[in-house]
Amino acid sequence: MSGGWRELIGHYKCGCGAIYRKTFTTTPFDTDDADCEVCGKRMDGWYNTTGFRSFELISRPGVQTL
Ligand SMILES: [Zn+2]
């Protein structure tokens, strides 16, 4: 492991059906917001938190990857 730690927060399900694994990290991941990779909708923002969150797409609509 390098670059700080990450903690699984839970899962985020977009309105389009995409499911993301949401993690909390102390290190800047990419940007301070994230858009759904499938539909482009803005997902959670975290402007008022002290850490960063990242989203990892784990399931696309209609495709079971778990
Ligand atoms: Zn979506």
N, CA, C, O and the ligand as a Tripos MOL2 file, in Angstrom:
@<TRIPOS>MOLECULE
protein
  265   263    67     0     0
PROTEIN
NO_CHARGES

@<TRIPOS>ATOM
      1 N           0.8420   -1.1940    0.0000 N.3       1 MET1
      2 CA          0.0000    0.0000    0.0000 C.3       1 MET1
      3 C           0.8750    1.2410    0.0000 C.2       1 MET1
      4 O           1.9210    1.2770    0.6470 O.2       1 MET1
      5 N           0.4460    2.2330   -0.7140 N.am      2 SER2
      6 CA          1.1720    3.4890   -0.7290 C.3       2 SER2
      7 C           0.1920    4.6170   -1.0060 C.2       2 SER2
      8 O          -0.8990    4.3970   -1.5300 O.2       2 SER2
      9 N           0.5970    5.8250   -0.6470 N.am      3 GLY3
     10 CA         -0.2420    6.9740   -0.9390 C.3       3 GLY3
     11 C          -1.4180    7.1030    0.0070 C.2       3 GLY3
     12 O          -2.5270    7.4390   -0.4100 O.2       3 GLY3
     13 N          -1.1720    6.8290    1.3040 N.am      4 GLY4
     14 CA         -2.2440    6.9970    2.2650 C.3       4 GLY4
     15 C          -3.1360    5.7750    2.3370 C.2       4 GLY4
     16 O          -2.8170    4.7070    1.8150 O.2       4 GLY4
     17 N          -4.2580    5.9660    2.9980 N.am      5 TRP5
     18 CA         -5.1390    4.8320    3.2000 C.3       5 TRP5
     19 C          -6.4670    5.0910    2.5310 C.2       5 TRP5
     20 O          -6.8180    6.2210    2.1930 O.2       5 TRP5
     21 N          -7.1800    4.0210    2.3570 N.am      6 ARG6
     22 CA         -8.5400    4.1410    1.8430 C.3       6 ARG6
     23 C          -9.4760    3.3400    2.7230 C.2       6 ARG6
     24 O          -9.0920    2.3350    3.3220 O.2       6 ARG6
     25 N         -10.6900    3.7970    2.7880 N.am      7 GLU7
     26 CA        -11.6790    3.0970    3.5910 C.3       7 GLU7
     27 C         -12.9540    2.9800    2.7900 C.2       7 GLU7
     28 O         -13.4510    3.9600    2.2340 O.2       7 GLU7
     29 N         -13.4690    1.7920    2.7380 N.am      8 LEU8
     30 CA        -14.7110    1.5920    2.0130 C.3       8 LEU8
     31 C         -15.8610    2.2430    2.7620 C.2       8 LEU8
     32 O         -16.0860    1.9580    3.9380 O.2       8 LEU8
     33 N         -16.5760    3.1070    2.0890 N.am      9 ILE9
     34 CA        -17.7280    3.7560    2.7010 C.3       9 ILE9
     35 C         -18.9790    2.9270    2.4430 C.2       9 ILE9
     36 O         -19.7930    2.6960    3.3380 O.2       9 ILE9
     37 N         -19.1040    2.5020    1.2410 N.am     10 GLY10
     38 CA        -20.3010    1.7560    0.8900 C.3      10 GLY10
     39 C         -20.4430    1.7540   -0.6170 C.2      10 GLY10
     40 O         -19.4600    1.8700   -1.3500 O.2      10 GLY10
     41 N         -21.6500    1.6230   -1.0590 N.am     11 HIS11
     42 CA        -21.8800    1.5970   -2.4770 C.3      11 HIS11
     43 C         -22.8230    2.7280   -2.8740 C.2      11 HIS11
     44 O         -23.6930    3.1410   -2.1080 O.2      11 HIS11
     45 N         -22.6220    3.2040   -4.0780 N.am     12 TYR12
     46 CA        -23.4600    4.2610   -4.5940 C.3      12 TYR12
     47 C         -24.1250    3.7560   -5.8590 C.2      12 TYR12
     48 O         -23.4570    3.2920   -6.7830 O.2      12 TYR12
     49 N         -25.4280    3.8490   -5.8920 N.am     13 LYS13
     50 CA        -26.1450    3.4220   -7.0740 C.3      13 LYS13
     51 C         -26.6900    4.6310   -7.8010 C.2      13 LYS13
     52 O         -27.4790    5.4040   -7.2590 O.2      13 LYS13
     53 N         -26.2580    4.7750   -9.0280 N.am     14 CYS14
     54 CA        -26.7010    5.8870   -9.8480 C.3      14 CYS14
     55 C         -28.1210    5.6170  -10.3460 C.2      14 CYS14
     56 O         -28.5770    4.4740  -10.3730 O.2      14 CYS14
     57 N         -28.7950    6.6700  -10.7320 N.am     15 GLY15
     58 CA        -30.1530    6.5190  -11.2300 C.3      15 GLY15
     59 C         -30.2360    5.6870  -12.4930 C.2      15 GLY15
     60 O         -31.2940    5.1460  -12.8140 O.2      15 GLY15
     61 N         -29.1350    5.5790  -13.2080 N.am     16 CYS16
     62 CA        -29.1300    4.7990  -14.4420 C.3      16 CYS16
     63 C         -28.9210    3.3170  -14.1580 C.2      16 CYS16
     64 O         -29.0260    2.4890  -15.0630 O.2      16 CYS16
     65 N         -28.6240    2.9790  -12.9030 N.am     17 GLY17
     66 CA        -28.4470    1.5790  -12.5450 C.3      17 GLY17
     67 C         -27.0000    1.1800  -12.3400 C.2      17 GLY17
     68 O         -26.7240    0.0720  -11.8790 O.2      17 GLY17
     69 N         -26.0720    2.0630  -12.6750 N.am     18 ALA18
     70 CA        -24.6610    1.7570  -12.4420 C.3      18 ALA18
     71 C         -24.3830    1.7390  -10.9430 C.2      18 ALA18
     72 O         -24.9270    2.5490  -10.1930 O.2      18 ALA18
     73 N         -23.5440    0.8210  -10.5190 N.am     19 ILE19
     74 CA        -23.2060    0.7210   -9.1050 C.3      19 ILE19
     75 C         -21.7160    0.9810   -8.9290 C.2      19 ILE19
     76 O         -20.8790    0.4290   -9.6430 O.2      19 ILE19
     77 N         -21.4130    1.8270   -7.9710 N.am     20 TYR20
     78 CA        -20.0230    2.1790   -7.6930 C.3      20 TYR20
     79 C         -19.6450    1.7780   -6.2760 C.2      20 TYR20
     80 O         -20.4610    1.8190   -5.3560 O.2      20 TYR20
     81 N         -18.4070    1.3950   -6.1320 N.am     21 ARG21
     82 CA        -17.8460    1.2050   -4.8030 C.3      21 ARG21
     83 C         -17.2630    2.5440   -4.3870 C.2      21 ARG21
     84 O         -16.4270    3.1090   -5.0930 O.2      21 ARG21
     85 N         -17.6950    3.0440   -3.2610 N.am     22 LYS22
     86 CA        -17.2840    4.3690   -2.8180 C.3      22 LYS22
     87 C         -16.2730    4.2280   -1.6940 C.2      22 LYS22
     88 O         -16.5260    3.5480   -0.7000 O.2      22 LYS22
     89 N         -15.1450    4.8630   -1.8540 N.am     23 THR23
     90 CA        -14.1170    4.7900   -0.8230 C.3      23 THR23
     91 C         -13.7300    6.1800   -0.3620 C.2      23 THR23
     92 O         -13.8620    7.1610   -1.0940 O.2      23 THR23
     93 N         -13.2580    6.2390    0.8510 N.am     24 PHE24
     94 CA        -12.7860    7.4810    1.4410 C.3      24 PHE24
     95 C         -11.2740    7.4170    1.5190 C.2      24 PHE24
     96 O         -10.7170    6.4040    1.9430 O.2      24 PHE24
     97 N         -10.6110    8.4720    1.1190 N.am     25 THR25
     98 CA         -9.1630    8.4710    1.1440 C.3      25 THR25
     99 C          -8.6450    9.8260    1.6090 C.2      25 THR25
    100 O          -9.2990   10.8520    1.4230 O.2      25 THR25
    101 N          -7.4900    9.8150    2.2010 N.am     26 THR26
    102 CA         -6.9090   11.0590    2.6820 C.3      26 THR26
    103 C          -6.0920   11.7550    1.6100 C.2      26 THR26
    104 O          -5.6700   12.8990    1.7800 O.2      26 THR26
    105 N          -5.8760   11.0670    0.5190 N.am     27 THR27
    106 CA         -5.0650   11.6490   -0.5390 C.3      27 THR27
    107 C          -5.9510   12.0540   -1.7060 C.2      27 THR27
    108 O          -6.9130   11.3610   -2.0370 O.2      27 THR27
    109 N          -5.6250   13.1670   -2.3190 N.am     28 PRO28
    110 CA         -6.4050   13.6020   -3.4820 C.3      28 PRO28
    111 C          -6.3880   12.5180   -4.5440 C.2      28 PRO28
    112 O          -5.3270   12.0340   -4.9360 O.2      28 PRO28
    113 N          -7.5430   12.1510   -4.9940 N.am     29 PHE29
    114 CA         -7.6270   11.0520   -5.9430 C.3      29 PHE29
    115 C          -7.5920   11.5760   -7.3660 C.2      29 PHE29
    116 O          -6.7370   11.1780   -8.1580 O.2      29 PHE29
    117 N          -8.4930   12.4460   -7.6870 N.am     30 ASP30
    118 CA         -8.5660   12.9430   -9.0490 C.3      30 ASP30
    119 C          -9.1050   14.3650   -9.0110 C.2      30 ASP30
    120 O          -8.3400   15.3280   -9.0640 O.2      30 ASP30
    121 N         -10.3860   14.4900   -8.9210 N.am     31 THR31
    122 CA        -11.0050   15.7870   -8.7590 C.3      31 THR31
    123 C         -11.9220   15.7330   -7.5580 C.2      31 THR31
    124 O         -12.0440   14.6930   -6.9110 O.2      31 THR31
    125 N         -12.5610   16.8350   -7.2590 N.am     32 ASP32
    126 CA        -13.4230   16.8500   -6.0840 C.3      32 ASP32
    127 C         -14.8710   16.5410   -6.4380 C.2      32 ASP32
    128 O         -15.7800   16.7500   -5.6340 O.2      32 ASP32
    129 N         -15.0630   16.0590   -7.6100 N.am     33 ASP33
    130 CA        -16.3900   15.5890   -7.9440 C.3      33 ASP33
    131 C         -16.2470   14.4390   -8.9320 C.2      33 ASP33
    132 O         -15.1480   14.1270   -9.3890 O.2      33 ASP33
    133 N         -17.3610   13.8240   -9.2480 N.am     34 ALA34
    134 CA        -17.2970   12.6740  -10.1300 C.3      34 ALA34
    135 C         -18.5890   12.5680  -10.9250 C.2      34 ALA34
    136 O         -19.6810   12.7760  -10.3960 O.2      34 ALA34
    137 N         -18.4490   12.2480  -12.1820 N.am     35 ASP35
    138 CA        -19.6080   12.0240  -13.0200 C.3      35 ASP35
    139 C         -19.7340   10.5410  -13.3120 C.2      35 ASP35
    140 O         -18.7370    9.8250  -13.4060 O.2      35 ASP35
    141 N         -20.9650   10.0950  -13.4520 N.am     36 CYS36
    142 CA        -21.2030    8.6980  -13.7700 C.3      36 CYS36
    143 C         -20.5690    8.3670  -15.1270 C.2      36 CYS36
    144 O         -20.7320    9.1020  -16.1010 O.2      36 CYS36
    145 N         -19.8550    7.2610  -15.1640 N.am     37 GLU37
    146 CA        -19.1930    6.8690  -16.4100 C.3      37 GLU37
    147 C         -20.1890    6.3900  -17.4590 C.2      37 GLU37
    148 O         -19.8900    6.3580  -18.6530 O.2      37 GLU37
    149 N         -21.3640    6.0240  -16.9940 N.am     38 VAL38
    150 CA        -22.3590    5.4610  -17.9010 C.3      38 VAL38
    151 C         -23.2720    6.5360  -18.4740 C.2      38 VAL38
    152 O         -23.4550    6.6170  -19.6890 O.2      38 VAL38
    153 N         -23.8460    7.3610  -17.6010 N.am     39 CYS39
    154 CA        -24.8280    8.3390  -18.0630 C.3      39 CYS39
    155 C         -24.3260    9.7730  -17.9680 C.2      39 CYS39
    156 O         -24.9530   10.6900  -18.4990 O.2      39 CYS39
    157 N         -23.1900    9.9700  -17.2890 N.am     40 GLY40
    158 CA        -22.6140   11.2990  -17.2170 C.3      40 GLY40
    159 C         -23.2130   12.1850  -16.1390 C.2      40 GLY40
    160 O         -22.8450   13.3540  -16.0200 O.2      40 GLY40
    161 N         -24.1230   11.6450  -15.3610 N.am     41 LYS41
    162 CA        -24.7480   12.4290  -14.3060 C.3      41 LYS41
    163 C         -23.7630   12.6890  -13.1660 C.2      41 LYS41
    164 O         -22.9510   11.8300  -12.8200 O.2      41 LYS41
    165 N         -23.8490   13.8710  -12.6010 N.am     42 ARG42
    166 CA        -23.0170   14.2090  -11.4580 C.3      42 ARG42
    167 C         -23.3910   13.3710  -10.2430 C.2      42 ARG42
    168 O         -24.5500   13.3190   -9.8320 O.2      42 ARG42
    169 N         -22.3900   12.7270   -9.6850 N.am     43 MET43
    170 CA        -22.6230   11.9440   -8.4850 C.3      43 MET43
    171 C         -22.3150   12.7970   -7.2730 C.2      43 MET43
    172 O         -22.2590   14.0220   -7.3730 O.2      43 MET43
    173 N         -22.1140   12.1650   -6.1320 N.am     44 ASP44
    174 CA        -21.8710   12.9120   -4.9130 C.3      44 ASP44
    175 C         -20.7630   13.9410   -5.0660 C.2      44 ASP44
    176 O         -19.7270   13.6760   -5.6760 O.2      44 ASP44
    177 N         -20.9970   15.1130   -4.5060 N.am     45 GLY45
    178 CA        -19.9110   16.0600   -4.3240 C.3      45 GLY45
    179 C         -19.5020   15.9970   -2.8730 C.2      45 GLY45
    180 O         -20.2810   15.5610   -2.0260 O.2      45 GLY45
    181 N         -18.3080   16.4210   -2.5780 N.am     46 TRP46
    182 CA        -17.8610   16.3420   -1.1820 C.3      46 TRP46
    183 C         -17.0480   17.5720   -0.8420 C.2      46 TRP46
    184 O         -15.9650   17.4950   -0.2610 O.2      46 TRP46
    185 N         -17.5980   18.6950   -1.2200 N.am     47 TYR47
    186 CA        -16.8810   19.9560   -1.0700 C.3      47 TYR47
    187 C         -16.6590   20.3450    0.3790 C.2      47 TYR47
    188 O         -15.7360   21.0990    0.6880 O.2      47 TYR47
    189 N         -17.4930   19.8390    1.2620 N.am     48 ASN48
    190 CA        -17.4330   20.2780    2.6500 C.3      48 ASN48
    191 C         -16.7910   19.2530    3.5760 C.2      48 ASN48
    192 O         -16.8760   19.3760    4.7980 O.2      48 ASN48
    193 N         -16.1620   18.2630    3.0060 N.am     49 THR49
    194 CA        -15.5500   17.2520    3.8480 C.3      49 THR49
    195 C         -14.0410   17.4550    3.8940 C.2      49 THR49
    196 O         -13.4710   18.1800    3.0790 O.2      49 THR49
    197 N         -13.4230   16.8160    4.8390 N.am     50 THR50
    198 CA        -11.9890   16.9900    5.0130 C.3      50 THR50
    199 C         -11.1900   15.9800    4.2040 C.2      50 THR50
    200 O          -9.9740   16.1110    4.0630 O.2      50 THR50
    201 N         -11.8620   14.9940    3.6850 N.am     51 GLY51
    202 CA        -11.1530   13.9800    2.9170 C.3      51 GLY51
    203 C         -11.6660   13.9360    1.4880 C.2      51 GLY51
    204 O         -12.3710   14.8350    1.0290 O.2      51 GLY51
    205 N         -11.3060   12.9040    0.8210 N.am     52 PHE52
    206 CA        -11.6970   12.7440   -0.5650 C.3      52 PHE52
    207 C         -12.3970   11.4070   -0.7370 C.2      52 PHE52
    208 O         -12.1770   10.4630    0.0210 O.2      52 PHE52
    209 N         -13.2220   11.3570   -1.7260 N.am     53 ARG53
    210 CA        -13.8830   10.0980   -2.0230 C.3      53 ARG53
    211 C         -13.6020    9.7240   -3.4610 C.2      53 ARG53
    212 O         -13.4280   10.5800   -4.3290 O.2      53 ARG53
    213 N         -13.5630    8.4710   -3.6810 N.am     54 SER54
    214 CA        -13.3860    8.0270   -5.0470 C.3      54 SER54
    215 C         -14.4480    6.9870   -5.3760 C.2      54 SER54
    216 O         -14.9370    6.2710   -4.5030 O.2      54 SER54
    217 N         -14.7820    6.9270   -6.6300 N.am     55 PHE55
    218 CA        -15.7970    5.9920   -7.0750 C.3      55 PHE55
    219 C         -15.1840    4.9990   -8.0520 C.2      55 PHE55
    220 O         -14.4840    5.3750   -8.9920 O.2      55 PHE55
    221 N         -15.4590    3.7480   -7.8140 N.am     56 GLU56
    222 CA        -14.9830    2.7100   -8.7210 C.3      56 GLU56
    223 C         -16.1990    1.9830   -9.2780 C.2      56 GLU56
    224 O         -16.9790    1.3880   -8.5340 O.2      56 GLU56
    225 N         -16.3440    2.0390  -10.5720 N.am     57 LEU57
    226 CA        -17.4940    1.4000  -11.2090 C.3      57 LEU57
    227 C         -17.3730   -0.1140  -11.0980 C.2      57 LEU57
    228 O         -16.4020   -0.7050  -11.5720 O.2      57 LEU57
    229 N         -18.3510   -0.7270  -10.4790 N.am     58 ILE58
    230 CA        -18.2840   -2.1740  -10.3060 C.3      58 ILE58
    231 C         -19.4020   -2.9030  -11.0490 C.2      58 ILE58
    232 O         -19.3210   -4.1140  -11.2520 O.2      58 ILE58
    233 N         -20.4440   -2.1780  -11.4550 N.am     59 SER59
    234 CA        -21.5260   -2.8350  -12.1730 C.3      59 SER59
    235 C         -22.2180   -1.8650  -13.1110 C.2      59 SER59
    236 O         -22.7220   -0.8260  -12.6850 O.2      59 SER59
    237 N         -22.2380   -2.2030  -14.3690 N.am     60 ARG60
    238 CA        -22.9640   -1.3660  -15.3320 C.3      60 ARG60
    239 C         -24.3950   -1.8680  -15.4550 C.2      60 ARG60
    240 O         -24.6840   -3.0370  -15.1990 O.2      60 ARG60
    241 N         -25.2880   -0.9630  -15.8530 N.am     61 PRO61
    242 CA        -26.6780   -1.3800  -16.0130 C.3      61 PRO61
    243 C         -26.7930   -2.5550  -16.9610 C.2      61 PRO61
    244 O         -26.3020   -2.5120  -18.0890 O.2      61 PRO61
    245 N         -27.4310   -3.5800  -16.5040 N.am     62 GLY62
    246 CA        -27.6780   -4.7330  -17.3610 C.3      62 GLY62
    247 C         -26.5190   -5.6940  -17.4490 C.2      62 GLY62
    248 O         -26.6190   -6.7450  -18.0820 O.2      62 GLY62
    249 N         -25.4080   -5.3330  -16.8100 N.am     63 VAL63
    250 CA        -24.2420   -6.2080  -16.8290 C.3      63 VAL63
    251 C         -23.8360   -6.5240  -15.4080 C.2      63 VAL63
    252 O         -23.4440   -5.6230  -14.6670 O.2      63 VAL63
    253 N         -23.9170   -7.7570  -15.0160 N.am     64 GLN64
    254 CA        -23.5840   -8.1360  -13.6480 C.3      64 GLN64
    255 C         -22.1170   -8.5080  -13.5820 C.2      64 GLN64
    256 O         -21.6980   -9.5120  -14.1580 O.2      64 GLN64
    257 N         -21.3350   -7.7000  -12.8820 N.am     65 THR65
    258 CA        -19.9050   -7.9460  -12.8150 C.3      65 THR65
    259 C         -19.4800   -8.4420  -11.4470 C.2      65 THR65
    260 O         -18.3130   -8.7680  -11.2340 O.2      65 THR65
    261 N         -20.4250   -8.4990  -10.5220 N.am     66 LEU66
    262 CA        -20.0610   -9.0140   -9.2140 C.3      66 LEU66
    263 C         -20.0930  -10.5380   -9.2810 C.2      66 LEU66
    264 O         -19.8180  -11.2060   -8.2840 O.2      66 LEU66
    265 ZN        -25.4080    6.9170  -14.2120 Zn       67 ZN67
@<TRIPOS>BOND
     1     1     2 1
     2     2     3 1
     3     3     4 2
     4     3     5 am
     5     5     6 1
     6     6     7 1
     7     7     8 2
     8     7     9 am
     9     9    10 1
    10    10    11 1
    11    11    12 2
    12    11    13 am
    13    13    14 1
    14    14    15 1
    15    15    16 2
    16    15    17 am
    17    17    18 1
    18    18    19 1
    19    19    20 2
    20    19    21 am
    21    21    22 1
    22    22    23 1
    23    23    24 2
    24    23    25 am
    25    25    26 1
    26    26    27 1
    27    27    28 2
    28    27    29 am
    29    29    30 1
    30    30    31 1
    31    31    32 2
    32    31    33 am
    33    33    34 1
    34    34    35 1
    35    35    36 2
    36    35    37 am
    37    37    38 1
    38    38    39 1
    39    39    40 2
    40    39    41 am
    41    41    42 1
    42    42    43 1
    43    43    44 2
    44    43    45 am
    45    45    46 1
    46    46    47 1
    47    47    48 2
    48    47    49 am
    49    49    50 1
    50    50    51 1
    51    51    52 2
    52    51    53 am
    53    53    54 1
    54    54    55 1
    55    55    56 2
    56    55    57 am
    57    57    58 1
    58    58    59 1
    59    59    60 2
    60    59    61 am
    61    61    62 1
    62    62    63 1
    63    63    64 2
    64    63    65 am
    65    65    66 1
    66    66    67 1
    67    67    68 2
    68    67    69 am
    69    69    70 1
    70    70    71 1
    71    71    72 2
    72    71    73 am
    73    73    74 1
    74    74    75 1
    75    75    76 2
    76    75    77 am
    77    77    78 1
    78    78    79 1
    79    79    80 2
    80    79    81 am
    81    81    82 1
    82    82    83 1
    83    83    84 2
    84    83    85 am
    85    85    86 1
    86    86    87 1
    87    87    88 2
    88    87    89 am
    89    89    90 1
    90    90    91 1
    91    91    92 2
    92    91    93 am
    93    93    94 1
    94    94    95 1
    95    95    96 2
    96    95    97 am
    97    97    98 1
    98    98    99 1
    99    99   100 2
   100    99   101 am
   101   101   102 1
   102   102   103 1
   103   103   104 2
   104   103   105 am
   105   105   106 1
   106   106   107 1
   107   107   108 2
   108   107   109 am
   109   109   110 1
   110   110   111 1
   111   111   112 2
   112   111   113 am
   113   113   114 1
   114   114   115 1
   115   115   116 2
   116   115   117 am
   117   117   118 1
   118   118   119 1
   119   119   120 2
   120   119   121 am
   121   121   122 1
   122   122   123 1
   123   123   124 2
   124   123   125 am
   125   125   126 1
   126   126   127 1
   127   127   128 2
   128   127   129 am
   129   129   130 1
   130   130   131 1
   131   131   132 2
   132   131   133 am
   133   133   134 1
   134   134   135 1
   135   135   136 2
   136   135   137 am
   137   137   138 1
   138   138   139 1
   139   139   140 2
   140   139   141 am
   141   141   142 1
   142   142   143 1
   143   143   144 2
   144   143   145 am
   145   145   146 1
   146   146   147 1
   147   147   148 2
   148   147   149 am
   149   149   150 1
   150   150   151 1
   151   151   152 2
   152   151   153 am
   153   153   154 1
   154   154   155 1
   155   155   156 2
   156   155   157 am
   157   157   158 1
   158   158   159 1
   159   159   160 2
   160   159   161 am
   161   161   162 1
   162   162   163 1
   163   163   164 2
   164   163   165 am
   165   165   166 1
   166   166   167 1
   167   167   168 2
   168   167   169 am
   169   169   170 1
   170   170   171 1
   171   171   172 2
   172   171   173 am
   173   173   174 1
   174   174   175 1
   175   175   176 2
   176   175   177 am
   177   177   178 1
   178   178   179 1
   179   179   180 2
   180   179   181 am
   181   181   182 1
   182   182   183 1
   183   183   184 2
   184   183   185 am
   185   185   186 1
   186   186   187 1
   187   187   188 2
   188   187   189 am
   189   189   190 1
   190   190   191 1
   191   191   192 2
   192   191   193 am
   193   193   194 1
   194   194   195 1
   195   195   196 2
   196   195   197 am
   197   197   198 1
   198   198   199 1
   199   199   200 2
   200   199   201 am
   201   201   202 1
   202   202   203 1
   203   203   204 2
   204   203   205 am
   205   205   206 1
   206   206   207 1
   207   207   208 2
   208   207   209 am
   209   209   210 1
   210   210   211 1
   211   211   212 2
   212   211   213 am
   213   213   214 1
   214   214   215 1
   215   215   216 2
   216   215   217 am
   217   217   218 1
   218   218   219 1
   219   219   220 2
   220   219   221 am
   221   221   222 1
   222   222   223 1
   223   223   224 2
   224   223   225 am
   225   225   226 1
   226   226   227 1
   227   227   228 2
   228   227   229 am
   229   229   230 1
   230   230   231 1
   231   231   232 2
   232   231   233 am
   233   233   234 1
   234   234   235 1
   235   235   236 2
   236   235   237 am
   237   237   238 1
   238   238   239 1
   239   239   240 2
   240   239   241 am
   241   241   242 1
   242   242   243 1
   243   243   244 2
   244   243   245 am
   245   245   246 1
   246   246   247 1
   247   247   248 2
   248   247   249 am
   249   249   250 1
   250   250   251 1
   251   251   252 2
   252   251   253 am
   253   253   254 1
   254   254   255 1
   255   255   256 2
   256   255   257 am
   257   257   258 1
   258   258   259 1
   259   259   260 2
   260   259   261 am
   261   261   262 1
   262   262   263 1
   263   263   264 2
@<TRIPOS>SUBSTRUCTURE
     1 MET1         2 RESIDUE 1 A MET
     2 SER2         6 RESIDUE 1 A SER
     3 GLY3        10 RESIDUE 1 A GLY
     4 GLY4        14 RESIDUE 1 A GLY
     5 TRP5        18 RESIDUE 1 A TRP
     6 ARG6        22 RESIDUE 1 A ARG
     7 GLU7        26 RESIDUE 1 A GLU
     8 LEU8        30 RESIDUE 1 A LEU
     9 ILE9        34 RESIDUE 1 A ILE
    10 GLY10       38 RESIDUE 1 A GLY
    11 HIS11       42 RESIDUE 1 A HIS
    12 TYR12       46 RESIDUE 1 A TYR
    13 LYS13       50 RESIDUE 1 A LYS
    14 CYS14       54 RESIDUE 1 A CYS
    15 GLY15       58 RESIDUE 1 A GLY
    16 CYS16       62 RESIDUE 1 A CYS
    17 GLY17       66 RESIDUE 1 A GLY
    18 ALA18       70 RESIDUE 1 A ALA
    19 ILE19       74 RESIDUE 1 A ILE
    20 TYR20       78 RESIDUE 1 A TYR
    21 ARG21       82 RESIDUE 1 A ARG
    22 LYS22       86 RESIDUE 1 A LYS
    23 THR23       90 RESIDUE 1 A THR
    24 PHE24       94 RESIDUE 1 A PHE
    25 THR25       98 RESIDUE 1 A THR
    26 THR26      102 RESIDUE 1 A THR
    27 THR27      106 RESIDUE 1 A THR
    28 PRO28      110 RESIDUE 1 A PRO
    29 PHE29      114 RESIDUE 1 A PHE
    30 ASP30      118 RESIDUE 1 A ASP
    31 THR31      122 RESIDUE 1 A THR
    32 ASP32      126 RESIDUE 1 A ASP
    33 ASP33      130 RESIDUE 1 A ASP
    34 ALA34      134 RESIDUE 1 A ALA
    35 ASP35      138 RESIDUE 1 A ASP
    36 CYS36      142 RESIDUE 1 A CYS
    37 GLU37      146 RESIDUE 1 A GLU
    38 VAL38      150 RESIDUE 1 A VAL
    39 CYS39      154 RESIDUE 1 A CYS
    40 GLY40      158 RESIDUE 1 A GLY
    41 LYS41      162 RESIDUE 1 A LYS
    42 ARG42      166 RESIDUE 1 A ARG
    43 MET43      170 RESIDUE 1 A MET
    44 ASP44      174 RESIDUE 1 A ASP
    45 GLY45      178 RESIDUE 1 A GLY
    46 TRP46      182 RESIDUE 1 A TRP
    47 TYR47      186 RESIDUE 1 A TYR
    48 ASN48      190 RESIDUE 1 A ASN
    49 THR49      194 RESIDUE 1 A THR
    50 THR50      198 RESIDUE 1 A THR
    51 GLY51      202 RESIDUE 1 A GLY
    52 PHE52      206 RESIDUE 1 A PHE
    53 ARG53      210 RESIDUE 1 A ARG
    54 SER54      214 RESIDUE 1 A SER
    55 PHE55      218 RESIDUE 1 A PHE
    56 GLU56      222 RESIDUE 1 A GLU
    57 LEU57      226 RESIDUE 1 A LEU
    58 ILE58      230 RESIDUE 1 A ILE
    59 SER59      234 RESIDUE 1 A SER
    60 ARG60      238 RESIDUE 1 A ARG
    61 PRO61      242 RESIDUE 1 A PRO
    62 GLY62      246 RESIDUE 1 A GLY
    63 VAL63      250 RESIDUE 1 A VAL
    64 GLN64      254 RESIDUE 1 A GLN
    65 THR65      258 RESIDUE 1 A THR
    66 LEU66      262 RESIDUE 1 A LEU
    67 ZN67       265 GROUP 0 **** ****
